[in-house]
Amino acid sequence: MEVAGPEEHRLDDLTAKLPAARGYLRDVVPDVHTPFFGARLDQRALLPGVDARLGHETFSEWLARR
């Protein structure tokens, strides 16, 4: 079963928001040429398929509870 959140995000944005919420401020610099576990991915490769079950909690809501 594939599951996903209700929103679409860029991985570099999520990567920056989590440490920032904890007061750890660092720049996250995306590099579209860096492989992901050895594979070259396009920008939409990690998005869920059409049959994925979508949750209701947003990333911001989840982050606020952490």
C-alpha positions as CSV (number, residue, x, y, z in Angstrom):
1,M,0.0,0.0,0.0
2,E,1.4,3.4,-0.9
3,V,0.6,6.3,1.4
4,A,1.3,10.0,1.2
5,G,0.3,13.3,2.8
6,P,-2.3,15.6,1.4
7,E,0.2,18.2,0.0
8,E,3.0,18.1,-2.6
9,H,6.4,19.4,-1.4
10,R,9.9,19.6,-2.8
11,L,12.3,17.4,-0.8
12,D,14.8,20.3,-0.3
13,D,12.0,22.4,1.2
14,L,11.1,19.7,3.7
15,T,14.7,19.1,4.4
16,A,15.1,22.7,5.4
17,K,11.9,23.1,7.4
18,L,12.6,20.2,9.9
19,P,15.9,21.5,11.4
20,A,14.7,25.1,11.1
21,A,11.7,24.3,13.3
22,R,14.2,23.1,16.0
23,G,16.2,26.3,15.7
24,Y,19.0,24.8,13.6
25,L,19.3,27.2,10.7
26,R,21.3,26.0,7.7
27,D,21.0,26.7,4.0
28,V,19.8,23.7,2.0
29,V,21.1,23.9,-1.5
30,P,19.4,21.6,-4.0
31,D,21.5,19.9,-6.6
32,V,19.4,18.3,-9.4
33,H,22.5,16.3,-10.5
34,T,23.0,14.5,-7.2
35,P,21.8,10.9,-7.4
36,F,19.3,9.6,-5.0
37,F,20.6,6.3,-3.7
38,G,22.5,6.0,-7.0
39,A,19.6,6.9,-9.3
40,R,19.0,10.1,-11.2
41,L,15.4,11.3,-10.5
42,D,13.3,13.9,-12.1
43,Q,11.4,16.4,-9.9
44,R,8.2,14.4,-9.7
45,A,9.8,10.9,-9.3
46,L,9.0,10.6,-5.5
47,L,5.4,11.7,-5.7
48,P,2.7,9.1,-5.0
49,G,0.9,7.2,-7.7
50,V,-2.8,7.7,-8.5
51,D,-3.9,4.8,-6.2
52,A,-2.0,6.1,-3.1
53,R,-4.0,6.6,0.1
54,L,-3.7,10.2,1.1
55,G,-3.6,11.3,4.7
56,H,-5.3,14.4,6.1
57,E,-2.5,15.9,8.2
58,T,-0.3,18.5,6.5
59,F,3.5,18.6,6.9
60,S,3.2,21.9,8.9
61,E,0.6,20.3,11.3
62,W,2.8,17.2,11.7
63,L,5.9,19.4,12.4
64,A,4.0,21.6,14.9
65,R,3.4,18.4,17.0
66,R,7.1,17.5,17.1
